[in-house]
Amino acid sequence: MRNNSSRRAAAPAPKRITIRTAAAGVAALACLTTAAACSSSGSSGKSSSSSNPLAPSSTGSVVVGSANFPEDELLAQIYADALQGKGIKVTDQFNIGAREVYYPEVVKGAITIIPDYNGALLTTSVDTTSTAVSTAQVNAALTAKLPSSVEILNSAPAQDKDSITVTQATATKDHLTSISDLAPYAKDFVIGGPSEFQTRADGIVGLKKLYGLTFKSFSPLDESGPITLSALQNGKVQAADVFTTTPQIITDHFVSLADPKNLFAAQNVTPLVYKKGVNSTIVSTLNAVDAVLTTDALLQMDKALVIDHASYTSVASGFLSQEGLK
């Protein structure tokens, strides 16, 4: 399985002060843990600095963090706004860095809440040998093996995961809705993806093992980036490995095929929280957000953020208002 700590390397969306390097992320966290008066890196302007948000008794005050790519920052903004709407004091520390940087900070309580992806969290930081694939299996493994100081809350239906993707024209012509539907056509299809997709268990190897598919050939491309999207659009490849919340799925009229045999492990949006830093109001608020967060909703928001250059705050606010959570 690929390491999702670097997923979604799209150009950053506008209107966010960013911290791009791991060193900067650590510095920001050091600032946070030593002085509550340090300023927030986010754009909401609602952070509290009047008291130490990391005090064990301060369960009405939290630090919401994010990884360093637009989608995760957006999810963190949604969480922060929803919590502020319930009277929770929020300090934001967005754009910290990769999972290797932020995960230890949640474990020790420097970060209270961070939106993560359950499958990647499991296989990169909790159990690198796990073979769990479904949402239920992945969450059960996390619940069993996470350090005692942290826990996951309810996973959203939304997933940012690999998918076998085709153009709308191909899907319509060949009546494709699922990877299984490729059986009569794979022998005539060139499939594209990052070079490692050719030898991964959740790549060409798995497509043959689980679905019995042998493609005409494999074309090494980039990781759900412009090279892959262009190759799919211009017919260089007829199918490709594309993340399910890539905005061009909307703009270029692509179709992500269903994966009924779980070739790709679950990657549900899932809050990782420091147990002592949350109370019932915080838990219920985040669970309510994730209950209505679908893959399609996240895809639409990513498109607004990355393609339409909307601000994080406006996209987050719009989602919460639309779902009656604001």
N, C-alpha and C positions, 0 to 999 in steps of 0.2 A: 504494500500500500504506500502511496506517496505521502511524504511529510507535508501536512497541511499548514505548517507554521509559516510557510511562505506563499500560501495560496492567494489567488486573485491579485496578481502583480500589475493590475491596471493602473494607469496614470491616476494620481491622487485627485479626488474631487476638490473643488475650490473651497475657500472660506473656512479653513481649519489651520490653526497653527500646529505644525507637526514636529514630532521628535523622531527622527528617522533611524538613529543608530542605537545599538544596544547600550553603549556607554551613556548616551544621553538619557535613555530610559532608566538606567540604574541611578543616574544622578537625580532624575526627577523623583524616583522612589525614595532615595536617601533624603531629599528635601522634605518629602511628605512625612516620613517617619520621624524626623527630628524636629520639625517645626510646623505646626498646623497653619501658621500664617503664610507659608509659601503659597504663591498664587497658583490657581488652576491653569492647566494647559488647554482646557476646552473653551468653547465659544458661547456657552449658555449664560454665563455671567451670574449664575444663581448659587455658586458654591459657597459653603460656609467656612469661615476661617476663625470664628470666634472661640472655638474650643477644639480640642484634639479629637478628630474623628476616629482615631484608632483606640481610644480609651475603651477597655472591655465593657464598661457599663453603658456606653453610648450607642445603644442599638437603634436610636432614632437618627443616627448620623452615619453615612457610609461613604466609602471611596469606590467609585465605579471606574474601572479601567477598560482599555481595549488594546487589541493587537494593532500592528501598523499597516493596515490596509483599509480602504474606504468602507467596505461592507461591515467590518467589525466595529469600526468607529460609529457607523450609523446605528448599529444595534445597541451600542453602549449609550448613544444619545437618546434612543428610545427608552431604554431602561431608566436613565437618569431623569428624563422628563416625567415619566410615569410615577417614579418615586417622589419627585418634588411635588407632583400633583396631590400626593397623599400626605404632604407635610413632612416628608423625610428630608433632612439636610444632606445635600450631595456635594462632595468634592470630586471633580473629574480628573482623571489622569489618562487621557486618551493617547493613542499612538505610542505605546510604551516600547514595543518591539515584538520579537517572535515569542513563541510559547516558552522557549528555553529561558527567556528573561522574565516573563510575567508569572508563570506558573509557581515558581518558588515564593514569589511575593504574596500570592493568594494563600499559599500553604501557611505562611507565617503571619498573615493578617495585615500586611501593609496595603494590600488591595482587598476590599471586601467582596466585590462582585465583578465578574468579567463574563461577557458572552463568549462562549466557546463552541466547538463542534465536537460532539460526543465521540465519534469514531477516531478522529485525529488525536483528541485528548487521551483516549485510551492507549493507542498504539505508539504515541511519541513520548508520553510522560508517565503513564501509569503501569502499563503491561505491554511491552514491545512484542511479546510472543502471542498475544491474544488472537484468536481466530473468530471472534464474535463478528457477526455481520448485520443482523437485524437490529432495529432500534431497541427492542426489548433486551436482546442479548448483550448489546453494547452497554446499555445502562445498568444491567444487572452486574456486569463485570466491573464497571466503574464503582458502583455502590459497594461492592465487595472489597475492592482493592485501593480505593482512594485513601490518603492519609486521614487520620481521625479528625483533624482540624478543619477539613473541608467536606463539602457535599455538593451534589448536583441537584438542581430543582427540576421541575417538569420540562421535558424537551418539547420544543415547538415542532409542528408538522414540517416546517420549513427546513430544507436541506440544501446546502451548497456542496454538491458532490460531483464526481465524475459521471458522465453519461455518454452513451453512444448517440450521437446527434446526426441528423440528416436535414436536408433542405425540405421546405414545405412541399416543393414540387415533387421530390422523390417520395416523400411520405404519402402524398395524394396518389401518385401514379401507381405505387406498389402496395398501397393500403397498409402502410407501416404505422403501428402504434407501440409495438413492443420489440425488444431485441429478438424475441422468438420469431417474429414475422420476417426476419432477414434470411431465414433458412433457404428459401428458393433463390435468393439473389446474391448471397455473400460471395459465391464463386466468381461473380462478375464485378464485384465492388473492390475498389482500393480503399483501405481504411487508413486514417492518419492519426497521429498523436505524438507526444514526446518520445524520444528515442527509447526510453526505458519501457514504454508501453508494450513494445514487441516481446519482451521477456518476462513481464510481470504476471503474477498469478491473477491479478485483477486487470488483465489486459488481454492480449492476443491468446495467451495460454488458457486463461479462464473462459474466453469466448468459445474456444474449441471444446474445453472440458465440460462446461456447464450447458452450453447451447448447441454444441455440435457444429459450430461455424468455422469454415475455412475460407478466408478471403483470397481474392486474386493476388493481392500484394499489400505490403505495408509501406506507408510513406512517413519517414521521420519528420516531424514538424516541431512547433513549440508547444508550451503547456497552456492550451486554451487561449492562445494569444492571437495577434493579428495574422501571423503566418497560417495558423490552423484555420481561422475564420475565412481568410481569403481563399485558401485551397478548397474549402467546402463550398464556398459561394461560386467559384469559377469552374467547378467540376473536376479539379485535379484529383480530389478524393470524393467518394460518394458517401462516406461515413467518417466521423471523427470523434475523438475523445474531447468533450467540451463540458465545462462546469455548468451545473444546472441553473446558476443565477448570473451567467454571463449576459450583460445587457443586449448584446448583438443577437441573442435568441429572438428578441422582439424586433429590433430594427432590421435584421436581415432575414427574418421569417424562417427560423430554424425550428426543428422539432426534436426535443429530447425524448428518446424512446424509453418506455417503461422497462424496468429491470426485475421481473418477477422472481428470478432465481438468485437475487442478491449477489451478482458479480461484484458490485461495488458496495463496500460496507457503509452502514448508515453514517451520515454526517449531519445530524439534526442540530440546529441551533439550541444550545443548552447552557443555562447560567451555571457557572462554577462560583460557589460562595464560601466565604469564611464563616463557619458556623456561629461563632460567638459574636459576629458582627451583624447578624440579621435577626429580626423578630417576625412575628406572625403577619404583621402588616406588610413588611418587605417581601416576604415569601409569597403571600397571596397576590400582591401587586404584580410581581414578576411572572407568576404562574398565569395570571389573567392575560398579560401581554402575549406570552408564548402560546397560549391556547388558540389565539386568532392569527398567529403569524404563520402564513403558508409560504410554500416555495414561490407561488405566483406573486404573492404580495411582496416578497423580498426581491424577486426579479424586477417587478415594476419600480420599486424604490431604488434599486441599483441603477436602473435605466435613468431615472430622474436625477440621480446624483452624478453619475459618470458621463452620461451622454448629454443630458439637458443642463448640466451644471447648476442644479438647484443646491441650496445650502443644506447642510446636515440638519440644522434646527427646523427648517421649513418642512423637510421630508418627514422627519420624526414627528413633528407636531401634526402634520396632515394625516399620518397613519393613525395616531392615537385618537384624533378627532373622528376619523372615519369609523373607527371601531368602538366609539363610545367610551373610550378610556381616558378622556380628558375633559 
